[in-house]
Amino acid sequence: MAIPPPDAILQGAARILSGLLEARTGQILSEGRAWRMETALRPVLRAHNLRDIDDLAAQVVRRRNARLEEDVVNALLNNESSFFRDLQVFDMIHRQILPRIQEDRQEERTLRIWSAGCSTGQEAYSLAIRLRNEAARWSGWRIEILATDISSAAIEQARSGIFSQMDVQRGLGVGDLIKWFEPHGEEWRANAELRRMIEFRQDNLFDPRAPSGEFDLLLCRNVLLYFTAERRQAVLHLLARHSHAGSVLLLGAGETMIGQGDDFAPHADFRGGYAPKALASNNADRAMRGVG
């Protein structure tokens, strides 16, 4: 059986629904996700008593049901996540990046981290676990972790801190599970101390309201790959606005800064990390001129 070209996948109702996703989130529905569209939308069809995606698309076109549209967007978003995803990245954060930030910010004694596109929260909780496991090292510091995502359903789960047995088995060590999570029926819930460390907020990277000020460490992993080149540059510009000369940006393993504007450059010390180019350059120029 011949496989139809990508354009043939998004016809009729599918094109309408993928258009809704792009309009609300900026995400382009990939070919792989387009193939799984009907499966992803089955819970939405059942919840709203609709026959099929043609019926669903007709309701979306009428634009009379904001909750239905939100449910469609939540269902089509890719909320794939896991604890300590790409363990080598977390090892670099733990062994290299955070010690550098701690050294640079001894006077302020503040650590600000932004997990952009946090999905259901495993990345933010992984960061919080690493920091709490070294509580003595960070004694006297004010630590802020902001975690944002456009999906209301993902943020609701992240804020609850409740994860299935399968979720905690993906990347979370037994020691950390016992130390930082409590049984919650057949699931597990992050304890109150861990949950208090993170501010989870629903937010749109193209109409941001949650971030304020500058962050020392910014993670925007596996987010940019769903956007057009123009939108990727807009997100990077936003991240640069919330950076300072010593900030570190981490992207996903399959994401690159090549051809994505001039906001960031490869970091000189952290493999796979990026530094805000303009700020770092300005800071170096000021130092050479002796400007305080």
C-alpha positions as CSV (number, residue, x, y, z in Angstrom):
1,M,0.0,0.0,0.0
2,A,1.5,3.4,-1.1
3,I,1.9,6.0,1.6
4,P,0.3,9.3,0.7
5,P,2.4,12.4,0.6
6,P,2.4,14.6,3.8
7,D,0.1,17.2,2.2
8,A,-2.5,14.5,1.7
9,I,-2.6,13.6,5.4
10,L,-3.9,17.0,6.3
11,Q,-7.1,17.3,4.3
12,G,-10.5,18.5,5.3
13,A,-11.2,18.2,9.0
14,A,-7.5,17.4,9.8
15,R,-6.4,20.6,8.1
16,I,-8.9,22.7,10.1
17,L,-7.8,21.1,13.4
18,S,-4.1,21.5,12.7
19,G,-4.8,25.1,11.7
20,L,-6.4,25.6,15.2
21,L,-3.3,24.2,16.8
22,E,-1.0,26.5,14.8
23,A,-3.1,29.5,15.4
24,R,-3.2,29.0,19.2
25,T,0.3,27.7,19.8
26,G,2.5,28.4,16.8
27,Q,3.2,24.6,16.5
28,I,3.2,23.0,13.1
29,L,1.7,19.5,13.2
30,S,4.4,17.1,12.0
31,E,3.7,14.2,9.7
32,G,4.0,11.7,12.5
33,R,1.6,13.5,14.7
34,A,-0.8,14.0,11.8
35,W,-1.0,10.3,11.4
36,R,-2.0,9.9,15.1
37,M,-4.5,12.8,15.1
38,E,-7.6,10.6,15.3
39,T,-6.2,8.6,18.1
40,A,-5.2,11.7,20.1
41,L,-8.7,13.2,19.6
42,R,-10.8,10.2,20.7
43,P,-11.1,11.3,24.3
44,V,-12.3,14.7,23.0
45,L,-14.9,13.1,20.8
46,R,-16.2,11.1,23.7
47,A,-16.2,14.0,26.1
48,H,-18.2,16.2,23.7
49,N,-20.5,13.5,22.3
50,L,-19.2,13.9,18.7
51,R,-19.2,11.2,16.0
52,D,-15.8,11.8,14.3
53,I,-13.2,14.4,13.5
54,D,-15.4,15.8,10.7
55,D,-18.1,16.5,13.3
56,L,-15.4,18.0,15.6
57,A,-14.0,20.2,12.8
58,A,-17.5,21.5,12.0
59,Q,-18.0,22.5,15.7
60,V,-14.6,24.3,15.7
61,V,-15.5,26.2,12.5
62,R,-18.6,27.5,14.2
63,R,-16.5,28.8,17.0
64,R,-19.2,28.5,19.7
65,N,-17.4,26.3,22.2
66,A,-14.2,27.7,23.7
67,R,-13.8,24.7,26.0
68,L,-13.9,22.3,23.0
69,E,-11.2,24.3,21.2
70,E,-9.0,24.2,24.3
71,D,-9.5,20.4,24.6
72,V,-8.5,20.0,20.9
73,V,-5.4,22.0,21.4
74,N,-4.4,20.1,24.6
75,A,-5.0,16.8,22.8
76,L,-2.8,17.7,19.8
77,L,0.1,19.1,21.8
78,N,3.1,16.9,22.2
79,N,3.5,16.6,26.0
80,E,6.2,13.9,25.9
81,S,8.4,14.3,28.9
82,S,10.3,12.2,31.5
83,F,12.4,12.7,34.6
84,F,16.1,13.6,34.0
85,R,15.5,13.4,30.3
86,D,18.9,13.3,28.6
87,L,20.8,12.5,31.8
88,Q,24.1,13.9,30.4
89,V,22.4,17.3,30.3
90,F,21.4,17.2,33.9
91,D,24.9,16.0,34.8
92,M,26.4,19.0,33.1
93,I,23.9,21.3,34.9
94,H,24.8,19.7,38.2
95,R,28.6,19.4,37.8
96,Q,29.4,22.5,35.6
97,I,26.7,25.0,35.0
98,L,25.3,25.5,38.5
99,P,28.7,25.7,40.2
100,R,29.6,28.4,37.7
101,I,26.4,30.3,38.4
102,Q,26.9,29.9,42.2
103,E,30.4,31.4,41.8
104,D,29.3,34.3,39.7
105,R,26.3,35.2,41.9
106,Q,27.8,35.0,45.4
107,E,26.9,38.6,46.1
108,E,23.3,38.3,45.0
109,R,22.8,34.7,46.3
110,T,19.9,34.2,44.0
111,L,19.4,31.5,41.5
112,R,16.6,31.9,38.9
113,I,15.7,29.1,36.4
114,W,13.1,29.1,33.7
115,S,11.8,25.8,32.2
116,A,10.0,27.0,29.0
117,G,7.7,24.4,27.4
118,C,7.8,22.4,30.6
119,S,5.0,20.0,29.6
120,T,3.8,17.9,32.6
121,G,6.7,19.1,34.8
122,Q,9.2,16.4,35.0
123,E,12.1,18.7,33.9
124,A,11.3,21.2,36.6
125,Y,10.9,18.5,39.3
126,S,14.2,17.0,38.2
127,L,16.0,20.3,38.7
128,A,14.3,20.8,42.1
129,I,15.4,17.3,43.2
130,R,19.0,18.0,42.3
131,L,19.0,21.3,44.2
132,R,17.3,19.8,47.3
133,N,19.7,16.9,47.3
134,E,22.4,19.5,47.9
135,A,20.5,21.8,50.2
136,A,23.5,22.6,52.4
137,R,25.4,23.9,49.4
138,W,22.5,26.3,48.6
139,S,21.8,27.4,52.2
140,G,21.0,31.1,52.3
141,W,20.2,31.3,48.6
142,R,16.9,32.4,47.2
143,I,16.0,29.8,44.5
144,E,13.2,30.4,42.0
145,I,12.1,27.9,39.4
146,L,9.5,29.1,36.9
147,A,8.0,26.4,34.6
148,T,5.6,27.4,31.8
149,D,3.7,25.6,29.1
150,I,0.8,26.6,26.8
151,S,-1.1,23.5,27.6
152,S,-3.6,24.0,30.5
153,A,-3.9,20.3,31.0
154,A,-0.2,19.8,31.2
155,I,0.2,22.6,33.7
156,E,-2.7,21.3,35.8
157,Q,-1.0,17.9,36.1
158,A,2.5,19.5,36.7
159,R,1.1,21.6,39.5
160,S,-0.6,18.7,41.1
161,G,2.7,16.8,41.2
162,I,0.9,13.5,40.6
163,F,2.6,10.9,38.3
164,S,1.8,7.4,37.3
165,Q,3.9,4.4,38.1
166,M,5.1,4.4,34.5
167,D,6.0,8.1,34.7
168,V,8.2,7.7,37.8
169,Q,9.9,4.6,36.3
170,R,11.1,6.7,33.4
171,G,14.3,8.3,34.7
172,L,13.6,8.7,38.4
173,G,15.9,6.7,40.6
174,V,14.4,4.6,43.5
175,G,16.2,6.7,46.1
176,D,14.8,10.0,44.8
177,L,11.3,8.4,44.4
178,I,11.3,7.3,48.1
179,K,12.8,10.6,49.3
180,W,10.7,13.1,47.4
181,F,7.5,11.4,46.5
182,E,4.5,9.9,48.4
183,P,2.1,7.1,47.4
184,H,-1.1,8.6,46.0
185,G,-3.5,5.7,45.4
186,E,-1.9,3.8,42.6
187,E,0.2,6.8,41.6
188,W,2.9,9.0,43.2
189,R,2.8,12.6,44.2
190,A,5.8,15.0,44.7
191,N,5.9,16.1,48.3
192,A,4.9,19.5,49.4
193,E,8.5,20.7,49.8
194,L,9.3,19.9,46.2
195,R,6.1,21.4,44.9
196,R,6.7,24.7,46.7
197,M,10.0,25.1,44.9
198,I,8.4,25.5,41.5
199,E,5.9,28.0,40.1
200,F,3.9,26.4,37.3
201,R,2.1,28.8,35.0
202,Q,0.2,28.4,31.7
203,D,1.8,30.8,29.3
204,N,2.3,31.4,25.5
205,L,5.8,32.0,24.3
206,F,4.4,34.3,21.6
207,D,2.3,36.3,24.1
208,P,4.3,35.8,27.3
209,R,3.0,37.1,30.7
210,A,4.7,34.7,33.2
211,P,8.5,35.5,32.9
212,S,9.8,38.7,34.5
213,G,13.4,39.8,35.0
214,E,16.5,37.8,34.1
215,F,17.2,34.1,34.5
216,D,20.5,32.4,35.2
217,L,19.6,29.2,33.5
218,L,17.0,28.9,30.7
219,L,15.8,25.5,29.4
220,C,13.8,25.4,26.2
221,R,14.3,21.8,25.1
222,N,12.5,20.1,22.3
223,V,10.2,23.1,21.8
224,L,11.7,25.0,18.9
225,L,11.5,22.1,16.5
226,Y,7.7,22.4,16.2
227,F,7.9,26.1,15.0
228,T,8.6,27.8,11.7
229,A,12.0,29.6,11.4
230,E,10.3,32.9,12.0
231,R,8.7,31.8,15.2
232,R,11.9,30.1,16.4
233,Q,13.7,33.4,16.1
234,A,10.8,35.2,18.0
235,V,11.2,32.7,20.9
236,L,15.0,33.0,21.0
237,H,14.6,36.8,21.1
238,L,12.2,36.4,24.1
239,L,14.7,34.2,25.9
240,A,17.5,36.7,25.2
241,R,15.4,39.5,26.7
242,H,15.2,37.5,30.0
243,S,18.9,36.7,30.1
244,H,22.0,38.5,31.4
245,A,25.6,38.2,30.3
246,G,26.2,35.1,32.4
247,S,23.1,33.2,31.5
248,V,23.1,29.8,30.0
249,L,20.5,28.5,27.5
250,L,19.9,24.8,26.9
251,L,18.0,23.5,23.9
252,G,17.0,20.0,22.9
253,A,19.5,17.5,21.4
254,G,18.0,17.8,17.9
255,E,17.8,21.6,18.0
256,T,20.4,24.1,16.7
257,M,21.1,27.8,16.7
258,I,22.4,27.8,13.1
259,G,20.4,30.2,11.0
260,Q,18.2,31.3,14.0
261,G,19.3,34.9,14.4
262,D,21.9,36.6,16.4
263,D,20.6,36.4,20.0
264,F,22.7,33.5,21.2
265,A,26.1,31.9,20.4
266,P,27.6,28.5,21.4
267,H,28.8,28.7,24.9
268,A,32.6,28.6,25.3
269,D,32.6,26.3,28.3
270,F,29.4,24.2,28.2
271,R,29.0,21.8,25.4
272,G,25.6,22.1,23.8
273,G,24.9,25.3,25.8
274,Y,24.4,28.8,24.5
275,A,25.3,32.3,25.8
276,P,23.4,35.5,24.9
277,K,25.6,36.9,22.2
278,A,24.8,40.7,22.4
279,L,24.9,40.8,26.2
280,A,28.1,38.8,26.4
281,S,29.7,41.0,23.8
282,N,28.6,44.2,25.4
283,N,29.9,43.0,28.8
284,A,33.3,42.2,27.3
285,D,33.5,45.6,25.6
286,R,32.6,47.4,28.8
287,A,35.3,45.5,30.7
288,M,37.9,46.4,28.1
289,R,36.9,50.1,28.3
290,G,37.0,50.0,32.1
291,V,33.4,51.1,32.3
292,G,31.7,50.3,35.7
